[in-house]
Amino acid sequence: QGTLIDAFESWFQGKAGAINADEMVKGKWWFDSETNTVYFQKEALMRYLSRHKDIKKIESHKMFRLLKNKYGMEEDRLLIKGERARVWKMIYNDFGNPAPLEVPKGITPKEEL
């Protein structure tokens, strides 16, 4: 279990996220700052986890049940490249990179009307 959790969290820490939902087809996770939600496709995560030989032995449904219980993940559908795709989502967690970006100094955020 510890190895799975470590590998799952390292995916977000060591892999750049998608700029938008359409980039998820490249096997990336995506952080939606409007909803504070991280989205990813199961296949992308499984490709990453397959690099860990200890994790390969765990059946995917057991992995996702464990991750769902720990992080509150849910299945959802998201529009990716004009097609509704099955994804997993979870509320942003500060264990990794899917964090909101700060506005760089010297740049003024667009004022809301």
C-alpha positions in Angstrom: 0.0 0.0 0.0 2.8 2.5 0.9 4.5 1.9 -2.4 1.3 2.6 -4.3 0.6 5.8 -2.4 4.2 7.0 -2.9 4.1 6.2 -6.6 0.7 7.8 -7.1 1.8 11.0 -5.3 5.1 11.1 -7.2 3.2 11.1 -10.5 1.9 14.6 -9.7 5.2 15.7 -8.3 7.4 14.5 -11.1 5.2 14.9 -14.2 4.1 18.2 -15.7 0.4 18.6 -15.8 -1.7 19.4 -18.8 -2.4 23.1 -19.7 -6.0 22.3 -20.5 -8.3 19.2 -20.6 -7.4 18.5 -24.3 -3.8 17.9 -23.3 -4.9 14.9 -21.2 -4.7 12.8 -24.4 -0.9 13.0 -23.9 -1.1 11.1 -20.7 -1.0 14.1 -18.4 -3.1 15.0 -15.4 -4.9 18.4 -15.5 -5.6 20.8 -12.6 -8.8 22.9 -13.1 -8.2 26.0 -11.0 -11.9 27.0 -11.2 -13.1 24.0 -9.3 -9.9 23.1 -7.4 -10.0 19.6 -9.0 -7.4 17.4 -10.5 -8.5 15.2 -13.4 -6.6 12.2 -15.0 -7.3 9.2 -17.2 -7.0 5.8 -15.7 -4.9 4.5 -18.6 -2.3 7.3 -18.1 -1.9 6.6 -14.4 -1.7 2.9 -15.1 1.1 3.4 -17.7 3.0 5.4 -15.1 2.5 2.9 -12.3 3.5 0.0 -14.5 7.1 1.2 -14.2 7.0 0.1 -10.5 7.4 -3.7 -10.5 5.9 -4.1 -7.0 2.7 -2.3 -8.1 2.3 -4.3 -11.3 1.2 -7.2 -9.1 -1.8 -5.3 -7.7 -5.0 -5.6 -9.7 -6.2 -2.2 -11.0 -9.6 -2.4 -9.4 -7.9 -2.9 -6.0 -5.5 0.0 -6.7 -8.3 2.3 -7.6 -10.4 1.3 -4.6 -7.5 2.1 -2.3 -6.8 5.4 -4.0 -10.5 6.3 -4.0 -10.8 5.7 -0.3 -7.6 7.6 0.5 -8.1 10.6 -1.8 -11.9 10.7 -2.3 -11.5 10.1 -6.1 -14.6 9.8 -8.2 -15.2 8.7 -11.8 -16.5 11.4 -14.1 -16.8 12.4 -17.7 -15.0 15.3 -19.2 -14.9 16.8 -22.7 -11.5 16.1 -24.2 -10.9 17.1 -27.8 -14.6 17.3 -28.4 -15.3 13.8 -27.1 -16.7 12.8 -23.7 -14.0 10.8 -22.0 -14.1 8.8 -18.8 -11.7 10.3 -16.2 -11.0 10.2 -12.5 -11.2 13.4 -10.4 -10.2 14.5 -6.9 -10.1 17.7 -5.0 -6.6 19.3 -5.2 -4.2 17.9 -2.7 -1.0 19.7 -1.8 1.2 16.5 -2.1 2.4 17.5 -5.5 2.5 19.8 -8.5 -1.1 20.2 -9.5 -1.2 23.5 -7.7 -2.6 26.8 -8.7 0.0 29.1 -10.3 0.8 32.4 -8.8 0.7 35.5 -11.0 4.3 36.6 -11.7 5.4 40.0 -10.3 4.8 42.8 -12.7 1.7 41.1 -14.3 -1.7 42.5 -13.2 -4.5 40.0 -13.1 -7.4 40.8 -15.3 -10.0 42.7 -13.3 -13.4 41.1 -13.1 -16.3 43.2 -14.3 
